């Protein structure tokens, strides 16, 4: 399914849940991490406030897999 964007001429695929592993050595775009984690935008913002390390390059934002894993591990507590 293709959805028109606000600019009119461009099209983009809607985000869908992408189950998969978070690999420590990988670099994830924010939208890809949201999809893999099943997060909404508010969940991402809350994660940033709680200490998720986000790297920016120009207009893009990225998270290292190792940082995502460390953040989730720190939020779940000891098992």
C-alpha positions in Angstrom: 0.0 0.0 0.0 1.4 3.4 -1.0 0.4 6.6 0.8 0.8 10.1 -0.6 2.9 12.4 1.5 2.1 16.1 2.2 4.4 17.2 -0.6 2.1 15.6 -3.1 4.4 14.1 -5.7 6.4 11.8 -3.4 5.1 8.5 -2.0 6.2 6.4 0.9 5.5 3.1 2.4 3.6 3.2 5.7 5.5 1.9 8.8 4.6 -1.6 9.7 5.8 -3.8 12.6 9.1 -5.5 11.6 9.9 -8.3 14.0 13.6 -9.0 14.3 16.7 -9.0 16.3 18.5 -5.9 17.5 22.1 -6.6 16.6 24.7 -4.8 18.9 27.0 -3.9 15.9 24.2 -2.5 13.7 23.1 1.1 13.3 19.4 1.6 13.1 17.4 4.6 11.8 14.9 5.8 14.3 11.9 4.7 12.2 13.3 1.2 11.9 14.0 0.9 15.6 10.4 2.1 16.3 9.1 -0.6 14.1 11.3 -3.3 15.5 10.5 -2.4 19.1 6.8 -1.7 18.4 7.1 1.8 19.8 4.9 4.8 19.0 6.4 8.3 18.8 5.5 9.0 22.5 7.3 5.8 23.5 10.4 6.9 21.7 10.3 10.4 23.3 10.0 8.8 26.7 12.9 6.5 26.0 15.0 9.5 25.0 14.1 11.3 28.3 15.1 8.2 30.2 18.5 8.0 28.6 18.4 6.3 25.2 21.4 7.5 23.3 20.6 8.9 19.9 23.1 10.0 17.3 22.3 12.6 14.7 23.7 13.3 11.3 22.0 16.1 9.5 18.3 15.6 9.7 18.6 11.9 10.4 18.7 10.2 13.8 20.2 6.8 14.5 20.6 4.4 17.5 23.4 1.8 17.8 22.0 -1.6 18.5 24.3 -1.9 21.6 22.8 1.3 22.9 19.2 0.1 22.4 20.0 -3.2 24.1 21.7 -1.5 27.0 18.8 0.9 27.4 16.2 -1.9 27.5 18.3 -3.9 29.9 18.6 -0.9 32.2 14.8 -0.4 32.2 13.8 -4.0 32.9 15.9 -4.5 36.0 17.6 -7.7 37.3 16.1 -11.0 36.1 
